[in-house]
């Protein structure tokens, strides 16, 4: 552990990229969502991640928004920059831009092209760390986003590349994999995080995960859930988990569309436009979303129906 850079822990939501109806980036909308995440009590924020539609952003958009997010955060909470890219040069550029913007770590997917060559993959992460100077969070996601690297290989990478301080484990079953990885990589990483939209967060925390990185539309509820669990009130944590799970299950299907639909209903953004492909909500889905949010009305302020 680097004493000059305390270990990350807690709830670190993914900040989405907000667009207007024409598909242009809505920076004021992004700033409002970021301020909401900070005010929710989150322990940090991540941008750009899969939930940010990062693969729909041009390189100059990513670099510009990374600088903007760092400036908006202003040191209020830790900032983790998403630096995933097929090419090492691009990953290093994104990580370096994050470092310049105040990020304390770079989250990077294991590159597809190096899936069969652990030595080359170690070199990839080693060089990105050297060029950026910030800690690496290895994101181990299943296909098609990632490669679902075997856990013994994740642990080997962590031992061979000191710059890898964190792992975000998202391959299934995530709870079992977090337990196994925590043993295999003991002493090589500071923390393992869960993902998968927070749908398995209680199991992951019980198995030693140091935090979770969900989408951001109900950040205050994830924070309350995590805080209750950390305080030893597992019953309260489970109650909140069970209250939110139907919405999280819907989010698993509609992804960024669901996140933005909720953020729009909460008055934080004006448009729920997305660039990425995926299923759209029909009128029955809209009715279901309104019903689910109505059942959370005592927990979520300022939610409007469609």
C-alpha positions as CSV (number, residue, x, y, z in Angstrom):
1,X,0.0,0.0,0.0
2,X,1.2,3.5,-0.8
3,X,0.7,5.6,2.3
4,X,0.7,8.8,0.2
5,X,-2.4,7.5,-1.6
6,X,-4.8,5.8,0.8
7,X,-6.6,2.7,-0.4
8,X,-9.9,3.1,-2.2
9,X,-13.0,1.7,-0.5
10,X,-16.8,2.1,-0.4
11,X,-19.3,3.1,-3.1
12,X,-17.7,4.5,-6.3
13,X,-20.5,5.1,-8.8
14,X,-19.9,5.3,-12.5
15,X,-20.6,8.7,-14.0
16,X,-22.6,8.4,-17.2
17,X,-22.0,10.6,-20.3
18,X,-25.0,12.9,-20.7
19,X,-26.2,14.0,-24.1
20,X,-28.9,16.3,-25.4
21,X,-31.6,15.1,-27.7
22,X,-29.3,15.7,-30.7
23,X,-26.5,13.5,-29.3
24,X,-24.2,16.3,-28.3
25,X,-22.5,16.1,-24.9
26,X,-24.4,18.0,-22.2
27,X,-21.7,19.1,-19.8
28,X,-24.0,21.0,-17.5
29,X,-26.1,17.9,-17.1
30,X,-23.0,15.8,-16.4
31,X,-21.9,18.4,-13.7
32,X,-25.3,18.1,-12.1
33,X,-25.1,14.3,-11.9
34,X,-21.6,14.5,-10.6
35,X,-22.6,16.9,-7.8
36,X,-25.5,14.6,-6.9
37,X,-23.0,11.7,-6.7
38,X,-20.8,13.7,-4.4
39,X,-23.7,14.9,-2.3
40,X,-25.0,11.3,-1.9
41,X,-21.9,10.5,0.2
42,X,-20.2,8.4,-2.3
43,X,-16.6,7.4,-1.6
44,X,-15.4,8.2,-5.1
45,X,-16.5,8.5,-8.7
46,X,-15.4,6.7,-11.8
47,X,-15.4,8.1,-15.4
48,X,-15.6,6.8,-18.1
49,X,-16.7,3.2,-17.5
50,X,-18.9,0.8,-19.4
51,X,-21.9,2.6,-17.9
52,X,-20.5,5.9,-19.4
53,X,-20.7,4.5,-23.0
54,X,-17.0,5.1,-23.2
55,X,-16.7,3.2,-26.4
56,X,-19.1,5.7,-28.0
57,X,-16.8,8.6,-27.2
58,X,-14.1,9.8,-29.6
59,X,-10.6,10.1,-28.2
60,X,-10.7,13.9,-28.0
61,X,-14.1,13.7,-26.2
62,X,-12.7,11.3,-23.6
63,X,-9.6,13.4,-23.0
64,X,-11.7,16.6,-22.7
65,X,-14.3,15.1,-20.4
66,X,-11.6,13.5,-18.2
67,X,-10.2,17.0,-17.6
68,X,-13.6,18.4,-17.0
69,X,-14.6,15.7,-14.5
70,X,-11.4,16.2,-12.6
71,X,-12.0,19.9,-12.4
72,X,-15.6,19.4,-11.3
73,X,-14.6,16.9,-8.6
74,X,-12.1,19.4,-7.3
75,X,-10.6,16.9,-4.8
76,X,-13.9,16.5,-3.0
77,X,-13.8,12.7,-3.4
78,X,-11.4,10.3,-5.1
79,X,-11.6,10.2,-8.9
80,X,-10.9,6.9,-10.8
81,X,-10.3,7.5,-14.5
82,X,-11.4,4.8,-16.9
83,X,-8.5,4.2,-19.3
84,X,-9.5,1.0,-21.1
85,X,-8.4,0.9,-24.8
86,X,-7.2,-1.8,-27.2
87,X,-3.9,0.1,-27.8
88,X,-1.4,0.6,-25.1
89,X,-0.6,4.1,-26.3
90,X,-4.2,5.1,-26.0
91,X,-4.6,3.5,-22.5
92,X,-1.5,5.3,-21.3
93,X,-2.8,8.6,-22.7
94,X,-6.2,8.2,-21.0
95,X,-4.5,7.2,-17.7
96,X,-2.0,10.1,-17.9
97,X,-4.9,12.5,-18.7
98,X,-6.6,11.2,-15.6
99,X,-3.5,11.7,-13.5
100,X,-3.3,15.3,-14.7
101,X,-6.9,15.8,-13.8
102,X,-6.4,14.5,-10.2
103,X,-7.3,10.9,-10.6
104,X,-5.8,8.6,-8.0
105,X,-6.2,5.4,-10.1
106,X,-6.9,4.2,-13.6
107,X,-9.4,1.4,-14.2
108,X,-8.4,-0.7,-17.3
109,X,-10.0,-3.8,-18.9
110,X,-7.7,-6.7,-19.7
111,X,-7.0,-6.2,-23.4
112,X,-8.6,-8.8,-25.8
113,X,-5.6,-8.9,-28.1
114,X,-3.3,-10.0,-25.3
115,X,-5.6,-12.7,-23.8
116,X,-3.2,-15.5,-24.6
117,X,0.0,-13.8,-23.6
118,X,0.3,-13.1,-19.9
119,X,3.8,-11.7,-20.3
120,X,2.6,-9.2,-22.9
121,X,-0.3,-8.3,-20.7
122,X,2.0,-7.6,-17.8
123,X,4.1,-5.4,-20.0
124,X,0.9,-3.5,-21.1
125,X,-0.1,-2.7,-17.5
126,X,3.5,-2.1,-16.4
127,X,4.1,0.5,-19.2
128,X,0.7,2.2,-18.6
129,X,1.5,2.6,-14.9
130,X,5.0,3.9,-15.7
131,X,3.7,6.5,-18.2
132,X,0.8,7.7,-16.1
133,X,2.3,7.4,-12.6
134,X,-1.1,6.4,-11.0
135,X,-2.3,3.2,-9.5
136,X,-4.0,0.6,-11.8
137,X,-7.4,-1.1,-11.1
138,X,-7.5,-4.2,-13.3
139,X,-11.1,-4.6,-14.5
140,X,-11.7,-8.3,-15.1
141,X,-15.0,-8.4,-16.9
142,X,-16.5,-11.3,-18.9
143,X,-16.8,-11.4,-22.7
144,X,-17.7,-9.5,-24.7
145,X,-16.6,-6.4,-22.7
146,X,-13.5,-8.1,-21.3
147,X,-11.9,-11.6,-21.4
148,X,-12.9,-13.0,-18.0
149,X,-9.3,-13.7,-17.2
150,X,-8.7,-16.8,-15.0
151,X,-8.2,-15.8,-11.4
152,X,-4.7,-17.4,-11.0
153,X,-3.6,-15.2,-13.9
154,X,-5.2,-12.1,-12.4
155,X,-3.2,-12.8,-9.2
156,X,0.0,-13.5,-11.2
157,X,-0.4,-10.1,-13.0
158,X,-0.9,-8.4,-9.6
159,X,2.3,-10.0,-8.3
160,X,4.3,-9.1,-11.4
161,X,3.0,-5.5,-11.8
162,X,3.3,-3.6,-8.5
163,X,1.3,-0.7,-10.0
164,X,-1.8,-2.9,-10.0
165,X,-3.3,-2.1,-6.6
166,X,-6.9,-3.0,-7.2
167,X,-9.1,-5.5,-9.1
168,X,-12.7,-5.0,-10.1
169,X,-14.0,-8.5,-10.5
170,X,-17.1,-8.8,-12.6
171,X,-17.0,-12.3,-14.0
172,X,-19.6,-14.7,-12.6
173,X,-20.1,-16.0,-10.0
174,X,-18.6,-12.7,-8.7
175,X,-18.9,-13.6,-5.0
176,X,-17.1,-16.9,-5.3
177,X,-14.5,-15.3,-7.5
178,X,-13.9,-12.5,-5.0
179,X,-13.4,-15.0,-2.3
180,X,-10.9,-17.0,-4.4
181,X,-9.1,-14.0,-5.7
182,X,-8.7,-12.4,-2.3
183,X,-6.8,-15.5,-1.3
184,X,-4.7,-15.9,-4.5
185,X,-3.7,-12.2,-4.6
186,X,-3.3,-11.7,-0.8
187,X,-0.6,-9.1,-0.3
188,X,-0.4,-8.3,-4.0
189,X,-3.4,-5.9,-4.1
190,X,-5.0,-3.6,-1.6
191,X,-8.6,-4.3,-2.5
192,X,-11.0,-6.2,-4.7
193,X,-14.2,-4.4,-5.8
194,X,-17.5,-5.8,-7.0
195,X,-19.4,-4.5,-10.0
196,X,-22.3,-5.9,-12.0
197,X,-24.5,-2.9,-11.2
198,X,-24.7,-3.7,-7.4
199,X,-26.9,-6.7,-8.0
200,X,-24.8,-9.0,-5.8
201,X,-23.4,-6.3,-3.4
202,X,-24.3,-8.0,-0.1
203,X,-22.7,-11.3,-1.1
204,X,-19.6,-9.5,-2.4
205,X,-19.2,-7.5,0.7
206,X,-19.6,-10.5,2.9
207,X,-16.9,-12.2,0.9
208,X,-14.4,-9.4,1.5
209,X,-15.0,-6.9,-1.3
210,X,-13.9,-3.5,-0.2
211,X,-16.6,-1.7,-2.2
212,X,-18.8,-1.6,-5.2
213,X,-19.0,0.4,-8.5
214,X,-22.6,0.6,-9.5
215,X,-24.4,2.8,-12.0
216,X,-25.2,6.2,-10.3
217,X,-29.0,6.6,-10.5
218,X,-29.6,5.6,-6.8
219,X,-26.2,6.4,-5.4
220,X,-27.5,7.5,-2.0
221,X,-29.2,4.1,-1.5
222,X,-26.0,2.3,-2.3
223,X,-24.2,4.5,0.1
224,X,-26.7,3.8,2.9
225,X,-26.5,0.1,2.1
226,X,-22.7,0.0,2.3
227,X,-22.6,2.1,5.4
228,X,-25.1,-0.1,7.2
229,X,-23.1,-3.2,6.3
230,X,-19.8,-1.6,7.4
231,X,-21.4,-0.7,10.7
232,X,-22.4,-4.3,11.3
233,X,-26.1,-3.7,10.6
234,X,-26.5,-6.4,8.0
235,X,-30.3,-6.5,8.4
236,X,-30.6,-2.9,7.4
237,X,-28.2,-3.4,4.5
238,X,-30.3,-6.4,3.3
239,X,-33.5,-4.5,3.7
240,X,-32.2,-1.7,1.4
241,X,-30.8,-4.3,-1.0
242,X,-34.1,-6.1,-1.3
243,X,-36.0,-2.8,-1.8
244,X,-33.7,-1.7,-4.7
245,X,-33.2,-5.1,-6.4
246,X,-36.2,-5.0,-8.7
247,X,-34.9,-1.7,-10.1
248,X,-31.4,-3.1,-10.4
249,X,-32.7,-6.1,-12.3
250,X,-34.4,-3.8,-14.7
251,X,-31.2,-1.8,-15.1
252,X,-29.4,-5.0,-16.0
253,X,-31.5,-5.2,-19.1
254,X,-31.7,-1.6,-20.2
255,X,-28.3,-0.5,-18.8
256,X,-27.5,3.2,-19.6
257,X,-31.1,3.8,-20.9
258,X,-32.5,2.9,-17.5
259,X,-29.9,5.0,-15.6
260,X,-30.7,8.0,-17.7
261,X,-34.5,7.4,-17.5
262,X,-34.2,7.5,-13.7
263,X,-31.9,10.5,-13.7
264,X,-34.3,12.4,-15.9
265,X,-37.2,11.6,-13.6
266,X,-35.1,12.9,-10.7
267,X,-34.7,16.2,-12.5
268,X,-30.9,15.9,-12.9
269,X,-30.8,15.7,-16.7
270,X,-33.0,17.0,-19.5
271,X,-32.5,14.3,-22.0
272,X,-32.2,10.5,-21.7
273,X,-30.5,10.2,-25.1
274,X,-27.9,7.4,-25.5
275,X,-25.4,6.7,-28.3
276,X,-24.9,3.0,-27.5
277,X,-27.1,0.3,-29.0
278,X,-29.5,-1.6,-26.8
279,X,-33.1,-2.3,-26.1
280,X,-35.4,0.7,-25.6
281,X,-38.1,1.1,-23.0
282,X,-41.6,0.6,-24.5
283,X,-44.8,2.0,-22.9
284,X,-45.1,-1.1,-20.6
285,X,-41.5,-0.8,-19.5
286,X,-42.2,2.9,-18.7
287,X,-45.2,1.9,-16.6
288,X,-43.0,-0.7,-14.8
289,X,-40.3,1.8,-14.1
290,X,-42.8,4.2,-12.7
291,X,-44.2,1.5,-10.5
292,X,-40.8,0.5,-9.2
293,X,-39.9,4.1,-8.4
294,X,-43.2,4.7,-6.7
295,X,-42.3,1.8,-4.3
296,X,-39.1,3.6,-3.5
297,X,-40.7,7.0,-3.0
298,X,-39.9,7.1,0.7
299,X,-36.2,6.5,0.0
300,X,-35.7,8.6,-3.2
301,X,-36.6,12.3,-3.1
302,X,-37.7,14.3,-6.2
303,X,-38.7,11.4,-8.5
304,X,-41.3,12.2,-11.2
305,X,-43.3,9.8,-13.2
306,X,-43.0,9.9,-17.0
